């Protein structure tokens, strides 16, 4: 049993829990930046708080410190993540903290970004600001699991989603298998991820919209990313006809000038892919390109082939399997029993999530 004295008191922990809840609320919505919670305290009273803005800027510290500019002197600031100490698109948060004469800085974990990692504490201490790290570290590490993976691997955090019948079949032609409750949860996943990846086969078979259709959250629809080696996508599909502002990307290996020009007309971003002599697509290279585009949280909604290929490459970080309460006995149905087996094989843990889906079920693999 450890007898090491805890350097943080109950008040510190209370304020950090508040900061964690702030960060959780914005998690997945802050672009390439992590969602950070910030709480400012003076005389044991919260005088301000903030969370990283949508798309990543302004940072939480800037928002919180600007709310009560004249009251920050001598205050304590609680942060879920080490404050940034480098110049990027905005000045470093350490500079703002120093300028506003904050007395104490408490943060939970170091920023895995090497531009910041471990540097802030030295900078702040050099200005006689008491700086401590490690407050509720284990809780916050879970919060930044995705961000930590992304920074260390320079790849997006990849989550898969599939809906099937209770006897493990999926339908063609975009016919619903699961109920409306399950579909709403699926749209919540789309709302939380920056990009959604599928194949041209899914586009041609189901003609999906791949957007978030929850009222009020439509603007959070993900960038649409499609693997289409030979540009076989249906030009009359919803995705092609409704591509605007280059929010659709097709990865291809085609030199069909006519098709390329037609797709460019619809403002589709075309990314050429190198493939080997066997026609093999390197999914890790695709994910690397997606990362470079600024899509760091990626949802994959596709059919049997693409899902199995990515499973076999062990490139899923998590997976959500929706199961309908109904059986399917249809000659147009596709059996996905092997996907179910591979999920059990490749993931260490799984749990059934209680999301009030009526008779449907949702299993989370991680």
HELIX and SHEET records of a PDB file:
HELIX    1   1 UNK A   10  UNK A   26  1                                  17    
HELIX    2   2 UNK A   54  UNK A   56  5                                   3    
HELIX    3   3 UNK A   60  UNK A   67  1                                   8    
HELIX    4   4 UNK A   93  UNK A   99  1                                   7    
HELIX    5   5 UNK A  119  UNK A  125  1                                   7    
HELIX    6   6 UNK A  137  UNK A  143  1                                   7    
HELIX    7   7 UNK A  145  UNK A  153  1                                   9    
HELIX    8   8 UNK A  180  UNK A  192  1                                  13    
HELIX    9   9 UNK A  200  UNK A  206  1                                   7    
HELIX   10  10 UNK A  218  UNK A  220  5                                   3    
HELIX   11  11 UNK A  238  UNK A  241  1                                   4    
HELIX   12  12 UNK A  257  UNK A  265  1                                   9    
HELIX   13  13 UNK A  283  UNK A  292  1                                  10    
HELIX   14  14 UNK A  304  UNK A  312  1                                   9    
HELIX   15  15 UNK A  337  UNK A  346  1                                  10    
SHEET    1   A 5 UNK A  45  UNK A  51  0                                        
SHEET    2   A 5 UNK A  37  UNK A  42 -1                                        
SHEET    3   A 5 UNK A  76  UNK A  81 -1                                        
SHEET    4   A 5 UNK A 104  UNK A 109  1                                        
SHEET    5   A 5 UNK A 130  UNK A 133  1                                        
SHEET    1   B 9 UNK A 269  UNK A 272  0                                        
SHEET    2   B 9 UNK A 248  UNK A 252  1                                        
SHEET    3   B 9 UNK A 223  UNK A 227  1                                        
SHEET    4   B 9 UNK A 195  UNK A 199  1                                        
SHEET    5   B 9 UNK A 297  UNK A 301  1                                        
SHEET    6   B 9 UNK A 157  UNK A 164  1                                        
SHEET    7   B 9 UNK A 318  UNK A 323  1                                        
SHEET    8   B 9 UNK A 361  UNK A 365 -1                                        
SHEET    9   B 9 UNK A 350  UNK A 352 -1                                        
SHEET    1   C 2 UNK A 169  UNK A 170  0                                        
SHEET    2   C 2 UNK A 334  UNK A 335 -1                                        
END                                                                             
